[in-house]
Amino acid sequence: MPIERQRLPKIQFITHADEHYTTGESALLALSCGIRWIQFRLKHAHEEECRQEALHVQELCRAYKALFVIDDHVELAKSLKADGVHLGKNDMPIREARKILGPDFLIGGTANNWEDMLEIKAAGGDYIGLGPYRFTTTKENLSPILGLEGYRQRMQKAREHHLELPVYAIGGILPEDCPDLMSCGVHGIAISSALLKAEDPQATAKAFSEKLLHSI
């Protein structure tokens, strides 16, 4: 059975390779800092390379008892028996992915506006990645920046229409942003570069956790 939506971890880490870390090393860093949800994201890679990297990150997640979801690659997620997939606006439609994966896989979707959020719920998604909060270099073809007011507006609509899916804020988020974002009603955050570029990743991860905990 999939994890209950409202029990999903407050922090999701999205893997990213940079000048200091490989994709696998970025996952290990996050796990070693106490994060227990990894989204494996590897764009522009050949199928076999993607599979081998995903296997490596999945093994790390199992060792740390962390959730493991794969960005975009639905068939790969099914074959590896991952915990789920995350689908961007240009990826496979959630309805189609649900037919392939069945009810026991987590399926998350990316949203930028209220219509996106409604569609994810209607299609059978389990959580929403809403953003971007601010500009980030981690993601290509960035959607319009939301800022804090954008989150307030969208989360207010979510409450008015009883949209009860967990919503994760994403896009250049720092620890000091967490109280205001949580006050809007988001369930948690998704991060990547904030950890990878930190001088002290352990301290940064701790700061995120404390800010989220004290904002509930």
N, C-alpha and C positions, 0 to 999 in steps of 0.2 A: 504494500500500500504506500502511496506517496505521503510525504510529510504534510501535516496539516498546514494550510496556507498561513494562518495566523501564528504558527510556530516557526516560520522561516527565520533564519538568522537575520540580524539587523544590518549586517555588512556582507556585501558580495564583492569579491575581488575579480577583476577582469584581467586575464593574462595579457602581457604585452612585452615584446622584446625591444630593448633599447641598447645604448652603448655600454651599459653595465651588466645587463641581465639577458639571458635567453628566455624564451617562453617558459620552459620548465623551471628555470631558476626563479623567475618572477612568481610562479605558483608556490614554490618551496619557501620563498621569502614570506609571502602572505601567510602561509600555513604556520610557519615558525613564529610568526607574530600573533598567532591566536585566532586568525580568521578561519572560519569553518564553512565557507561557501566559495567555490571557485567556478567562474565561468571561463571555460577554455575557448579562447578566441585567437584564431590564426588565419588571417586573410592572405590571399595571394600565394598560397602554398599548394604544391602538388598533392594529389589525393593520398598517396602512400606516406609522404612526409607528414601530412596532417594526421593520419591514423597513428603513426608511430609516436608523434608528440603527444597526441591525445591519450594513448595508452600509458605513456610515462606519467603524465599529470594525473590520470585516474589512479594509478598505483600510489602516488603521493597522497591523494585525497583519501584513499582507503586506509593508508597508514595513519593518517591524522583524524580519521572518522569524520571527514568533511563531505558536504554535498558537492557533486560534480555535474555541471551542466555544460553542454557544448553549444557554442554559437553557430547557428545556421545549418550545420550538417546533420540533418534529421536521420538519414539512413545510418550514418556513423554512430550516432547516439543510440540507435536501436541495436546495432550489431555489438556494441561494446557494453550494452546494458547500463548506460549512464543513468543518472538520476533525472535528467531532463535536457531540454534544449531552450535556447533563447533565440527568438526570431525577430530580426529587424524589419523595417517597413518594406524593404525590397527583397526579403527572403521568402521562403515558402509560406503560403497562408497558414494561419494557425489551424483552421478547420481541416486542411489537408494533412497537416502534421499530426493532428489528433487521430485521424483515421489510420495513419501508419503506426503510431506509437501506442494507441489505446489509452485507457484511463489512468494508468499507474505511473506515467511519466509527467514530471513538471514541465509545463510549457509557459514561458514568459514571452512578452511582446514589448517592442519599443513604441513609445507614444510621444508625441510632441503637443498635440492638441486634444481637446475634449472628445472630438469625434473618434480619434485613434483609441482613446481609452474605452469608449463605448464598444467599439468594434472588437477589441481584445476580449472584453467580457462576453460579448455575444458569440464570439467564435469558440469559446471554451478555454480561454487562457487562464492560468493560475496566478500570475502576478504581472505587474506592469513596471517597466523601466521608463520613467518619465524624465525627459530632459531635452536639451542640455541646460543645466543651471547657469553655467558661464562657458566661455570659450575654452576649448581643450584641443590639444594637438593629437590626442590619442586616437580620435575617430575622424575618418574622412567624410566628406560631404555632410557637414554638420547642419542639422536643422536649426531653425531660428532659436536664438537664446531666450530662455524663459525668465530668468531672474526670479527673485523671491515673489514678486507680485504675480508672476505667471503661475507659480505653484499655488499661491493662495486662491487664485481664481479657479483653477482646475480642481483643487481639493474641495473647495466649497461646493462646486457642482457635483462632485462625487458623493458628498454627504447628502445633498438635496435629492439625488437620484438613487441613493442607497447602493452605490457601486462599492462593494465590500472587498474587492481584490486588494492585496497588499501592493502598495505603490513605492517604488524605489527611486529616489532622486539620483541623478547621474550628471556628470559633466563638470570637471574641475573643482569638485567639492573639497573643502578643507575642514579640519575639525571645528573651527570656530563658526562654520556655517550650520552645523547640526542643530543647535537649539531652535533657530528660526525655522529651519526646514521641518523639523519634527512638530513644531507648533502649528504648521500648516496641515498636519495630519498624515504625512508620509509614514510608511512602516519602517523604512530604513534607507540605506544609501548603497550605491555601487561606486567603487573607487579603483584606480589603477595608478596613474602617475603620481598621485599624492603620496603613495607609499614608496614607489620606485625611485622617486627623486628626493626623498627625505634624507637628511643627514643622519637621523637616528630612526630607522623604520620601526623598531620596537616601541619607542616612545610615541611615535606618531600613531601607530595602531592603538596603543593604550589611550591616547588622547581622543581618538575617534570613539572608542568603546565607552569611555567615561562620559563624553558629551552626549552620546546617544542614550545611555542609561539614565542620566540625570535629566534628560529632556522628556522622558516618558510621563 
